[in-house]
Amino acid sequence: MNSFAGSGVPRFVGQSVLRKEDPRLVSGNGTYLDDIKLPNMLHVSFVRSDVARARITRLDVSEARRAKGVHAVFTAADFAPVVKGTLAATMFMEMPIATLRPLADGDVRFAGEAIAMVVADNRYLAEDACELIEVDYEVLTPIVDFEQAAADTINLVHPERGSNVMSRGGVQHPELDAIFAAAPHVFTETIRQDRQSQVPMEPHGIIVRWKEYDRELHVWSSCQRVHEVRATLCRVLGIGEHAIHVTQRDVGGGFGQKGAMRTEEIATALGAYLMGRTLKWVEDRRENLVSGGHARLDRITVTMAFDDDANILGVRFDHLEDSGAYPASGNIGGMIAMMFAGPYRMQRIGWSSAAVFTNTCGRNAYRGPWNLETVAREQMMDLAARRMGMDPVELRRRNMIHVEDLPFKNAGGATYVGVDPESCFDQALAMLDYDDFRRQQAAALAEGRLLGVGVSLFIEPTALGVGTLIGTEAAHVKITLNGHVTVALGTGGHGQSIATTMAQIAADELGVDFADVTVIEGDTDISPIGGGTGGSRSGVIGGAAVHQSASQVREKVVAIAAHMLEAAPNDLEIAQSRISVRGTPSRGVSFAEVAKRAYVSTAKLPPQTEGGLEAITRYSTPSITWANACHICTVEITPTSEVKLLRYIISEDCGVMINPMVVEGQISGGVVQGIGAVIHEGFVYDEAGNPLTTTFLDYLIPTTTDIPVLEIGHMETPASGPGGYKGVGEGGAIGAVPAVRNAISDALAQAGSPGITGPVRPCDVHDLRRLQV
């Protein structure tokens, strides 16, 4: 029972309450973008470049315009007079990314870039008309290899910029030279990540209706941030935000790919605006793989120095990332530097980083976009341990920070509070029984079998964006006339169960039943301006905002009820949507009765009390909220060199768990994506920039048969913010990659083979025992 004084035990937070979203989703009654059918709606298809870099010498759309069912064909020239402002996302407008364009204009810069847009009665007719458009090219030499891009000053992805380097950064500590020269142990290795696609279940999609005489734009979008969609279209079209209504229904995943508007979505809006019609575009799977956004293609060379006691003395890394032709965000080098120390004591970190353009699909955020810092650091810890003749677990333990060290400023300048990596480490090792596994490993080797174990530790920044839009969130909490509760948020759920977890928080704070709370998000006309989803922010920042607003509403409910019951507020308690006198439950009033007094009989309210039962507050995070975890993977490399995952263990500390079932679902999804990054996924281009992995026959993703049972342990170190919540959305994808790689390397070490420093695809396993670094 919750009391007004807050002494009661929460009834819903901490419980695996069944998700509010599930009845419609598991019954097949969800409403995704493609399920929306509007009267007189037309459909869009795009003609895309089939070369990576070329000048467009002829573009003939005349036959397509005469085709059956076609209403319009647009090129860059048609859209140019309408575009009033930048197409870039609001939070990236100041970054040195390439200037986006709705359609290719004069040249093409990656295979898959949209050149022309056809509008027809249905998608089939639109695609047929696309086949009638004739395009001639003067093919130019593409830049495909990101490691060669910076040095090429002749073949430029964006000639107007004069260089293929998008941005550079770094901090060099001169004293590191002396540290490396004097250290008894210095190790250098180059570690790589392959290009990946985020592969959301539902690709991109948008419906746009322009009502010319009402001067209103209504948008239905499969996105992560409805307010970002509205802000972008406001800039591009020069229409006031008040005239743009964006709604988001069910969204089948985003993982960062839907954080900003695609140029095709903007082109669809431009077409609707010019035609005064309703247009719909839904991306197919090939389009999503080829042009929907990529991530992770990185190279990082790391040097680490240790003293004779295996303490880390200093680190220097050089990082290079492929941004593609039209990236959605800037260089992640600074984030890597801030987080590279992880849970360890390091004296100095020097770094350099560059992001380069290539004639490939642009780089987007992907769940844990800074995960390279953990991948590189944790692989280096294993590599260093083996070369120093130590067990990797012992090396980690010697360098790990402890709870008594907090607050702890890491070598990258970030200050940790509210973390306990050592406890997660100990719990995960105990779940495995690490010593027993080492005995099993030795016995297996005697039988000619190769077993391996990989450990990965990390400290994760959640609720990022301090001082920016994604660092703040508002919650509008309202008790309606029937006593039910609505919570409106600027978040944008796409699978994180926000409608469930935020309802749990509101129910506990107000003292109402979970079933009586409805969470509304994804509607710019109802939801307060917010940062949507991304950066593991919703539970931390959104939850804090719900706490604040619900608390204010509760105070007012109690004040009105006290007046009605002629009792002191401190003598009242709240339970099951009823306020009663403590010790005398028969003397009480329901939320519905209080609401009736607040809205209908306002003359009977206490003096100086405004009518209504609602509050809107905005919470801005004062600092980063830190989460941490330990991942452990065990593998067997079979005689046929197949990598077989045996066990996968996670000890996660995401603070106070709002809903343990949701927490475990978020962790599990991220782990599967991380496993896929190592032994399945990899988007491939040939030397001419032609995409080769354009279907799921070629771009492999894990299936249920590839994933072992995930064993999840929990630690709860409360965060300092309201509720004590931390983010949990990205950790699985961060920790899994190095855990799996380290396990494979550990198995290879049993046979005297070197470890791996990059992914291991099915095509690599033919001779994995002799795989060279």
N, C-alpha and C positions, 0 to 999 in steps of 0.2 A: 504494500500500500504506500502510495506517495503522500506525504504530508505537505502542507504549505510551507512549513519551516525547512523542508528538504531533508528530513531525517529518515525518510523511508527508503527502502531498497528499490532501485529501478525495476520495473516490471517487464520491460521489453528490451531495453539496451542490454546487450550481452547474451541475448537469447537468439537461437536459430529460428526466428519467426519465418514462416513461409512467405515467399515473395508475393507482393501485390500484383506484379506483372505476370506471374505464371499462369493463372487461369486462361487468359486470352492467348498467351504465347504457346503453351503446350497443347492447346486445343486447336491451334491453327487459325485463331481469330485475331492475330495481331494485324496492325495496319502499317505496312511499310510503304515507302514512296510509290512503288509500282502498283500498289493496291488502290491508290486514289484515282478515281475516274470522275472527270468533270465534263459538263456539257460542252459540245463544240470544241473539244480539245484537239490540238494538232500535235504532231510528233516530230522529233528532231533526230537527225543522223548527221555524222560528220565525215567528210573526206579527209583522210590522213596521209601524211607524207610516208612514202615507202623507201625514202633514202634519209640518211642521217644529216647530211649537210649539202645544200645546193641552192643555187639561185633559181627562182621560178621564172622561166622565160615565157611561158604561155599558160594561162588559166582560162579555159573556155567552159562556161556553165550554161550556155544557151540551150543545149539539148535537155539538160536537166530541168530547166525552167518550164519547158514545154511538156514535160513528162506527166503521165496520168497521176492525178491526185496531189500534185505538187503545188503549193501555194507560194513559196518563196525560196530563193537560194541566195545566201549572203556570203560575201567575201569581206576581206579586211577593209576594202574601200567603202563598202556600205556601212560599216560600223564606225569608221573613223570620225565622221561629223557628230556622232552621238556621245562618244566617250568624253566625259568631262573631267575625270580625275584618275588617280592611280588604281590599278587593279590589285596591288599588294595588300596583304592582310594588315590590319591596323597596327598590331604589335611589331611588325617587321618593316614598317614604312621607312624607318631610319637606317635600316641595315643595307649593306652594299650588294643586295641581290640584284639579279638582272631585271630590267623593265619588262613586265608581263604584257602580253598582247592577246586579245580575244581570239584572233586567227592569225596565221602566218602572213606576213606582209613583205612580199618581195623575195624572201628566202625562207628556207626551212632549217631548223637547228637541231632536230633529233627525229629519228624514225618514229612516227606516231603523232607528230605535231598536227593539230587540226588546221586545215587549209580553207575549207569551205563548209557551210552549214546548210543543210536541206531541211525544209519544213513541208510536211505532207500530211495526208489524212491519217496515215498510220505508219508505224516504224518500217514495215515491209516495203511500202511504196517509197519511203524516204531512202532506204538503203538501195533500192533498185535505181533510183535517180542518181545516187552517188556514183554508181557505176558508169553513168553517162558523162560525168565531168572529166574533161581532158586536161592533164597537167604535163607540161614539158619542163625538164630540169637541165640546168648546167651543173652537173655533179662536181662537188668540190671535195678535197681531202678532209675527212672528218677527224676530230680528236676523240678517240675512244679510250685510250690508255691514260688514266688520270695521273700516272706516275711520269708521263712524258708531257703533260699539258702545259706546265709552267714554263718549260724550256722552249716551247714552240711559239715563236713570235710572228710567224707567217700565217699559219692556219688558226684563225681566231674564231671561237664560238660566237662571240659578240664583238664584231669588228669595231663598233662604236666605243668600246671600252679600252681598246688598245692592248689588252692583256688577257690571258686565260686565268689569271689569278683573281679570284673574287675578293679574298681578304687574307691578311696575315696577322699574327699576333705572337706574343711570347714574352717571357721574362727570363733573363739569364743571370744566374748568380755566379760571379767570377770565382768565388771561393770554392765552387764545386770542382774546378780544375785541380786544385790542391788536394781536395778530399779524394778524388779518384786516383790521383798520382800516389797518395800515401796509403790508401786502403789495401788491406791484405787480400780482399776478395772483391773483384769487380766483374760484373757480367753484363753483356749486351746481347739483345735479341730483337728481331723484327717480327712483329705479330700483325696478323691481317684478319679482317672481316670481309666477307663477300657481300655483294649487292643482294638485297632482299626486297620483297614486296610485303606490305602490311597484310594483304589478302583479307580484307573484311568479308564476312559472309555476304553482306549486301554491298554491291558496288555503289559508286556515286550516282546521284539522281536529283533532279529538281523539276518542279512545275512552277511556272510563272504566269500570272494573269494580270494584264494591264487594263484597267478600266479608264479609258481616256477621258471620258466626260466627268467622272468622279475624281480623276487624278489620283488613283490609288493603285498600288502594286501589291498583289498578294502572292506570297511565295511559300511553297511547301518544299522543304529541303531535307535530305538525308545528311545531317551534319552534326558537328559537335558543339557549335556555337551559333545559335540563332541571332544573337545580337551582333556578332561579327558579320554574318550574311547581310543584315540590314545596314550596318555601317559601310560595308563595301559597296553595296548597290547605291547607297546615298551618294558616295563619292563619284562612282562611275557614271551614274545617270543624272546627277545634279538634282535629285528629288529629295525633299525634306524627309527626315526619318519618320515624322508623324504620318506620312502617307504610305509608308512601307510596312506591311504586316507579314512577318515570317513565322511559320509554324513548323514544328518538328514532331513527327509522330514516332512510331517505333523505328529504331535505327539498328540495323544488323551489323554492328561493330564499326569501329573507326580506327582505333589504335594510333591516332595521330594523323592519319591520312586525310581525315575530314575536318581538320582544325581550321583550314582556310578554304576559301572558294576556289574551285577549279576554274580555269579559263573557259572551259566548255560551258560551265554553269553560268558564267557571266555572259557568254555569247548567247545562251538561251534567253537570258533576261533582256539583252539588247534586242533580240529578235521579237520578243513579245511586246516590248515597248514600241518598236517601229511598226509592228503589224496591228497593235491593239487587240491581240488575241491571247488565248491561253496556250502555252507551249509546254511540252513535256519531253525531257531527255532522261533516259536511264542507260547508264553505261553497261555494256556487256563485259563478260569476263576477260575476253582478249584485250579490249580497250583498257580495262583496269590494270592488267598485267603490263601492258606496253606503255601506257601513259598516265596511269592513275597515281603515280608517285612511288619512289624507291627510297631505300635507306641503307645505312650501315657500311657502305664501301669505304674502308679506311685502311691505312697503313700506319703503324706506330713503331718506332725504334726506341727501345728503352735501355738505359744503362743504370744499374743499381750497384751501390757500393756497400759492403758490410765489413764490420771489424772482426776480430778473432773470436768474439763471443756471439757472432751472427746478428749483431744489432745493425739495423739499417742506418747508414751514415748519410746517404744522399742519393738523389734520383735526378736523371735528366731524360727528357723524352722529346722526340721530334715526330710530329703528327701531320698526316696529309689526308684530306678527305675529298671524295668526289662529290661535287654539288650538282652534277648534271647540267643541263642547259638552263632550266628554269626552276631553281630551288625555291622552296616555300619558306626557308629560314636561313639563318646565318651560320657561321663557323661555330662548332661545338668545342673548339680547343680550350677556351677559357673554363668551360664546365669541367672538362677532363682534368685540367690543372687543379681546380678547386677541390675535386673529389679524389684525386689520384692516391692520396695517402690512405684513404679508407679507414679501417679501424686500427692502423698501426702508427707507431711513433717514427717519424722521419725528420731529419734535421733540416734538409733543404730540398726543394724541387725546382729545377730549372726546366724551361719548356719553350718549344716553338711549335707553331701550328699554321697550316695554310689550307685554304679551301679553293679548289680550282673548278673551272667550268669544263665540261666535256659535252660532246654531241650525243648525249644520252638523256633518258628521262630524268626529270629534276628530283632532287633529294627532298624528302618530307620528314617530319618527325615520325618516330616509331617508338612505341612503348619503351620507355627508358632510353631516350635518344643519346644519353651520355654514357651508355653501358660500357663503352670501350675502356673507360678508366678501370673498371672492375675486371674486364676480360684481360687487359694487359697486366695489371698489377698481380692478379691472382695466378696467372700463368708464370709470371716472373718469380713469384714466391716458390712455386714448385720447382721450377728450373734451377733456381739458386740453391734450394735445399738439396737437390740431387747432386749438384756439382760440389757442394760442401760436405757431402756424405751424411746429411741429416734427414730425419723424417720431416716432411712438409708440415705436419701438425706441430711439431716442436718448434720449427722456425716461426710459425705464426704466433705461437704462445709467447715466445720470448719478446716479440715486438708489439704485442697487442696492448692497447690502452685499457685501463680499468675504470670501473665506476668511480673510484676515489680520485681519479685524475680529472673528472669533470668539474667545471666546464673546461674543455680541452680545445686549444687552437691548433688545428692541423697545419702541416707544412704548406698547404695551399691557401691559407688565410681564413678558412672557415672555422667557426667555433661550434663544437658539439655540446649539446645538452640533451638530457633525457634519453640516452642510449645505453645499452648494456650488451655489447657484442660478445663479451666473454661468456655470458650466461647462455646465449644462443649457441655459441661454439660448443660448450660443454653438453648442452642438451642434445644437439645433433650427433655428437660423437657417442653419447650414451645410447641414443636410439639405434645407432649402427652397431655398437659394441666394437669400437675401432680396433682394439687389440686382438679381439677374436677374428676379425676380418683379416688382419695381417697374418695370423696363423693359417687361416684357410687359404690365403694367397700363396703362402710358401708350400703348402701341401699340394695345391693345384699345379704349381710350377713343376713339382717333382713328377707329376703325371703328364707334363707337356701342355698344360692349359695355362692361358694367360689371363689373370684377373687384375683389375686395377681399381683404385679408389681416387676420387677427385674431390677436393674441398674448395669451397668458395665462400669468402666472407665479404660483406660490404656494409657500408653505411649509406643510406639513400636520402637525398634531399626531397622532401615532399612539401606541398603547398608553397611552391616557388612563386616568383614574381612579386617579391616584396616591393611595394611602391608602384605597382602597375595594376592594370585591370584584372589580370588573373590572380593577383594577390588580395583581391577584395571580393566580397559577395554580400548580397542583400537577401533578406528573407521577409516575406510578407505573410504574417500569420493572422488568420481571421477565424473567429467562431461565428458560425452562421445562425440564423434564427432557430433552426432545429437543434442547435447544440453541437453540430458537427464542426470539424476543423478543416480548413484548407490552408496549405502552405505553398506559396508561390516562390520559386527560386530561379535564378539566372543560370543554373547548371544545364547541362545537356546530356542526359544519360544515353549511352549506347551499349548497355549491357552491364553496368556497374550496380544495378539495383538501388539507384538513388531514391526512387519512389517508395521503396521499402525502408531503407535505413533512416532517411530523414523523417519518415512517419514514426519510426520507433523513438527517435529523439523527441519529437514534438509530443508524442503520447505520454512519455514519462515526465516531461517538463510540465505539462498541463494537468496530468492526472486523468486522462481520458483513455478510452479503449483504442487500441491500435486500429481496429476496423473503422473507427469514426474519423480517421485522419486521411485526407486526400492530398497528395503532393502534385503540384502543377509545375511543369517546366517546359521549356521549348516553345514558348509563345511570346513574341515580343510585345503583344498587346496586354498581356497579363503578368508575365514574369518581369521582375525588376532587372535592370541592366546588370549583367554579370559576365564572367569569363568563360562560361560553358564548362567543358571538361577537358582536362589535360594537366600534366604535371602532378598527378595524384593529389588534387586539391579539394575535391568535392566533400569528402568526409571531414576534413580539417576545417576548411573555411566555410563551406556551406553548413556543416553541422554547428559551428560556432554561431553563425548568423541565426540559425533556427533556435538555438539556446537563448540567445539574446531576445529575439522577438517574442518567443513563447513565454519567457519569463515576464516580460512586460504585460502581456495579455493576462497571464495568471494573476499578477498583482492586482489588475483591475477587476478580474472576476471575483477575487477574494474581497476586495473593497466593497463591491456592490452587494455580494452575498452577505457580508457582515452587516451592512445597512439593512438588508431585508430581514435578517435573522435577529437583529438587535444584539449582536455579539461582537466581541473584540476580534480583529483579524487573526491574532496569534492563537485564538482559541479554536480556529477552524482547521479542518483537514480536507483534502481532496482525494477522492478515489472513485474510479468508474464514472467519471463525468458528473459527480455529485459532490457538493460542498456541504459539509455537516459540522455540527458542534462536536468537538472532541469529547468522547465519552458518552455522547447522546446522539447516536446516529439517526434517530427518528426526527430530530430537529435539523432539517437540511433543505436545500433547494438544488435542482438540477441545473446543468449548464444551459439547457433550453429555457428554463425559467429566468435565469440571469440574462440570457440573450434577449428574451422578450422585453425585460426591463430596460436593457441597454439600447435597444433599437426602437421599441414601440412606445414604452411608457417612460420617456426620458424625463418627464417632470418629476418622477418619483426617484430619480437618481440621487446619490449623496451630493451635497453642495460642492460646487466647483468641479464636478465630474462631467466630462464630455460624453456624448452618446457613442455607441458602437463598441465592439470588442475586437479590435485589430491593432496591429503594430507592425511597422516596417523599420528594421534597423540594418545597418551595414557594418560588417566586420572586416577589418583589414588586418592581415597577419603582420605582427611586428617583426617576425624573423622566420627563417626557414624552420620547419618542423622535421626532425631527423628520425628516420626509422632504420632498422638494421635487421640482418638475417644471416643465417649460415645455411648453405646448400651442400649436400654430400651425395655423390653419385658413385655407384659401383658398376663395373662393366666386365664383360668377358669378350676377348677377341678370339673368335672361333678359328679352327684350322683353315676355314675358307676365307679368313680375314673379315668376317662379318662382325660389326660392333653390336653386341647384345647388351642392352641395359638390364641390369639385374635389380638394383634397388635405387630409389631416389627419395632422399630425406631432406626436409626443410624445417628449420626452426626459425620462425618469423616473429618479430616484435613490432607490431603496428599499433602499440599503445593499447588503450581500452578498445576492445572489439565491440562494435555496434551489433554485428550479426556474424557469429563465427562461421556459419554456412556460406555467407557471402564472401567473407575473408578467404576461406579455403577455395572458393570458386575463382576468385581473382588470382590467387597464387597459382593455382593449377593451370589456368589459361596461359599465364605468362611463362611458366615452366615449359609447357608444350611448345610455345613459340621459340624459347631458347634452345630446346633440344633440336627443333627443326633447323635452327640456324647453323648447327654444327654438323648434322649428319643427313640433312635432306635438302634444304632450300638453297637456292643460288640462282639469281637471274643472270643470264649470259648474253653477251653481244659478240658478234664476230668482228673481224678487223675492220670491216666496212661500216660498222655501227648498226648492223641488222640484228634485231632481237631474235633470239633463238628459242627462248623458253616462254612461249606465248599461250600455252594451255597447261592444264594440270597433268597432262601426260608427260610434260617436260619439266615444268616447275613443280617439284615434289613437295608436298606438305605432309606432316606426320598424320598417321591414322591411329585409331585406338589400339591396333595390334603392335604399334611401335613404342608405346608408352607403358612403363611399369606402373604398378599402384604407387601413387604419391603418398608418402607418409609425412604428415604435417604435425609438428609440435608448435606450441604457442608460448610466448613470453609476453607479459604485459607490463611495460614500463610507461606509465602515463606521460603524455606530453603536457606542456605547460598551458596550452590553450584550453578553452572551455570544453569540458567533456573528456579531455585527455586523449583525444583521437589523433592518430597519425595516418598518413596515406599508405595504401597497400596495392595500388593498381599496377605498379610497374616493376616491383622487386623480383617477381618470378622470372621475367625476361632478362633482368640484369644478372642475376646469380647463376642461371642455368648454363649459360655458354661456357664460362671457365670451369664450372664443376664437371661438365661432360668432357671438355678437352683435357682437363687434368687427369681424369680417370683413364682416358685412352692413353695419354702419355705415360701414366704410371704402369699400365699394363705392358706397354711397349718396353719400358725400362727393365721389366723382368727378363726380357730376352736380349738385353743389351742394346736395344735400338733407341735412337733419339726420339724425343717427344714430337708432338705436332705443334705448329704455331698458327694454324688456320683451320678452316672447316675440313671435314672428311666426307666427301660425297660418295654415293654408291659406286660411282665410276672409279673411286680411289681405292676401294677395299680389296682389289685383286691381290695386292701385295703389301698390305698394311704393316706386316711385321718388319719389312725392310724400308718402310716409308722414311724418306730423308727430310730433314728440316729445310 
